[in-house]
Amino acid sequence: MEHRTFHRILAAIIAVLIVLAGYDVYYVNDYHHAVNVGNAIQSNPTVKVTDIEDGWLFDGPGTTTAMVFYPGAKIEASAYAPLMQETAASGIDCFLMKMPANLAIFGINRADVVRSDIAGYSYDHWYIAGHSLGGMMAANYISKHTDNWDGLILLTSYPTDDLSKTKLRVLSAYGSKDDILNRKKVESARQRMPKQYYERVIKGGNHAQFGSYGVQQGDDVAAISGDDQIDRTVALIRQFVTNSL
């Protein structure tokens, strides 16, 4: 009797483990895949793309300013390659970071890979940026490393940490057709922003077109193309880092 009970318990445990393993595989693989990135993840005459630990470096003609980028939640990092390519081509080198399970909440300190003394990068100005949840995690990271950064760039995102007493510069950009971003939280986050805070709305842009991963559930249909939204985003970033906003 005890032998049968043991086997029943063992069988139940194995069944639970199989279910959990299956859920884990599903969860890890359930994410927005990059689409239509073309050759954006590859080098060209203007921008050299190289693999780094946990990401890629998009090395353009600029030599003084760099941006570390955190992807949005459950979005394949390479979906942001077009944005990184164009930003790097504008003179701002970009480090696009991969995240564990495609969730920046599990890789908040990924910027350490780039900023460590061992990495050896010697830019004069450093910015950290992120899309959606990636922006929130970038804000969390920079709140603990304020002395090492010039500023924060939030794409359809907002900080939960208080940055009001820092000397950081912050840019917040989002689309007018973004139906995923919580506008009330953006509004309440303004009181946590430093003096040099810039908020800009990209007319016709939505939530998903900061990356290239297709339609996102709950988002509105953009009134501009993805290429146009990236162009406008890069222009804002460029103006922000050159103090011309």
JOTAMO-V582304 format. One record per residue. N is the residue number from 0. RES is the residue in three letters. SS is DSSP state (H for helix, E for strand, - for the rest). PSI is psi in whole degrees, -180 to 180 (none if undefined). Layout:
BEGIN
<<N;RES;SS;PSI> <N;RES;SS;PSI>>
END
This chain:
BEGIN
<<0;MET;-;-47> <1;GLU;H;-35> <2;HIS;H;-44> <3;ARG;H;-42> <4;THR;H;-43> <5;PHE;H;-45> <6;HIS;H;-35> <7;ARG;H;-43> <8;ILE;H;-43> <9;LEU;H;-43> <10;ALA;H;-39> <11;ALA;H;-42> <12;ILE;H;-44> <13;ILE;H;-41> <14;ALA;H;-43> <15;VAL;H;-43> <16;LEU;H;-39> <17;ILE;H;-43> <18;VAL;H;-46> <19;LEU;H;-41> <20;ALA;H;-42> <21;GLY;H;-41> <22;TYR;H;-40> <23;ASP;H;-44> <24;VAL;H;-43> <25;TYR;H;-45> <26;TYR;H;-45> <27;VAL;H;-35> <28;ASN;H;-4> <29;ASP;-;91> <30;TYR;-;167> <31;HIS;E;120> <32;HIS;-;149> <33;ALA;-;137> <34;VAL;-;146> <35;ASN;-;35> <36;VAL;-;-13> <37;GLY;-;-128> <38;ASN;-;15> <39;ALA;-;-24> <40;ILE;-;5> <41;GLN;-;158> <42;SER;-;154> <43;ASN;-;179> <44;PRO;-;-23> <45;THR;-;-39> <46;VAL;-;126> <47;LYS;E;125> <48;VAL;E;124> <49;THR;E;147> <50;ASP;E;136> <51;ILE;E;175> <52;GLU;-;121> <53;ASP;-;35> <54;GLY;E;-156> <55;TRP;E;152> <56;LEU;E;126> <57;PHE;E;102> <58;ASP;E;106> <59;GLY;-;-159> <60;PRO;-;-17> <61;GLY;-;154> <62;THR;-;-6> <63;THR;-;-22> <64;THR;E;138> <65;ALA;E;152> <66;MET;E;129> <67;VAL;E;131> <68;PHE;E;132> <69;TYR;E;124> <70;PRO;-;163> <71;GLY;-;171> <72;ALA;-;132> <73;LYS;-;36> <74;ILE;E;129> <75;GLU;-;130> <76;ALA;H;-38> <77;SER;H;-11> <78;ALA;H;-19> <79;TYR;H;7> <80;ALA;H;-42> <81;PRO;H;-41> <82;LEU;H;-42> <83;MET;H;-41> <84;GLN;H;-49> <85;GLU;H;-37> <86;THR;H;-43> <87;ALA;H;-40> <88;ALA;H;-25> <89;SER;-;-7> <90;GLY;-;7> <91;ILE;-;106> <92;ASP;E;144> <93;CYS;E;137> <94;PHE;E;109> <95;LEU;E;118> <96;MET;E;136> <97;LYS;-;149> <98;MET;-;146> <99;PRO;H;129> <100;ALA;H;23> <101;ASN;H;36> <102;LEU;-;115> <103;ALA;H;-21> <104;ILE;H;-23> <105;PHE;H;0> <106;GLY;-;40> <107;ILE;H;-36> <108;ASN;H;18> <109;ARG;H;-26> <110;ALA;H;-23> <111;ASP;H;-29> <112;VAL;H;-38> <113;VAL;H;-38> <114;ARG;H;-4> <115;SER;-;155> <116;ASP;-;-31> <117;ILE;-;-36> <118;ALA;-;-39> <119;GLY;-;17> <120;TYR;-;136> <121;SER;-;64> <122;TYR;-;153> <123;ASP;-;-32> <124;HIS;E;134> <125;TRP;E;135> <126;TYR;E;147> <127;ILE;E;141> <128;ALA;E;165> <129;GLY;E;157> <130;HIS;E;128> <131;SER;-;-122> <132;LEU;H;-33> <133;GLY;H;-36> <134;GLY;H;-40> <135;MET;H;-41> <136;MET;H;-33> <137;ALA;H;-39> <138;ALA;H;-40> <139;ASN;H;-42> <140;TYR;H;-50> <141;ILE;H;-24> <142;SER;H;-21> <143;LYS;-;-2> <144;HIS;-;43> <145;THR;H;-30> <146;ASP;H;-17> <147;ASN;H;3> <148;TRP;-;151> <149;ASP;-;-35> <150;GLY;E;-180> <151;LEU;E;137> <152;ILE;E;117> <153;LEU;E;121> <154;LEU;E;113> <155;THR;-;58> <156;SER;-;178> <157;TYR;-;155> <158;PRO;-;148> <159;THR;-;-12> <160;ASP;-;151> <161;ASP;-;117> <162;LEU;-;7> <163;SER;-;-27> <164;LYS;-;9> <165;THR;-;169> <166;LYS;-;15> <167;LEU;-;156> <168;ARG;E;137> <169;VAL;E;132> <170;LEU;E;129> <171;SER;E;121> <172;ALA;E;136> <173;TYR;E;162> <174;GLY;E;149> <175;SER;-;-19> <176;LYS;-;17> <177;ASP;-;111> <178;ASP;-;7> <179;ILE;-;-40> <180;LEU;-;133> <181;ASN;-;103> <182;ARG;H;-33> <183;LYS;H;-36> <184;LYS;H;-32> <185;VAL;H;-43> <186;GLU;H;-45> <187;SER;H;-26> <188;ALA;H;-17> <189;ARG;H;-31> <190;GLN;H;-13> <191;ARG;H;6> <192;MET;-;153> <193;PRO;-;176> <194;LYS;-;-41> <195;GLN;E;75> <196;TYR;E;131> <197;TYR;E;126> <198;GLU;E;126> <199;ARG;E;140> <200;VAL;E;128> <201;ILE;E;107> <202;LYS;-;125> <203;GLY;-;-10> <204;GLY;-;157> <205;ASN;-;-164> <206;HIS;-;-45> <207;ALA;H;-25> <208;GLN;H;5> <209;PHE;H;-24> <210;GLY;-;-173> <211;SER;-;81> <212;TYR;-;18> <213;GLY;-;-162> <214;VAL;-;140> <215;GLN;-;131> <216;GLN;-;133> <217;GLY;-;-11> <218;ASP;-;155> <219;ASP;-;163> <220;VAL;-;128> <221;ALA;-;150> <222;ALA;-;0> <223;ILE;-;163> <224;SER;-;163> <225;GLY;H;-40> <226;ASP;H;-41> <227;ASP;H;-41> <228;GLN;H;-40> <229;ILE;H;-42> <230;ASP;H;-46> <231;ARG;H;-36> <232;THR;H;-46> <233;VAL;H;-40> <234;ALA;H;-42> <235;LEU;H;-45> <236;ILE;H;-44> <237;ARG;H;-45> <238;GLN;H;-38> <239;PHE;H;-50> <240;VAL;H;-19> <241;THR;-;12> <242;ASN;-;39> <243;SER;-;18> <244;LEU;-;none>>
END
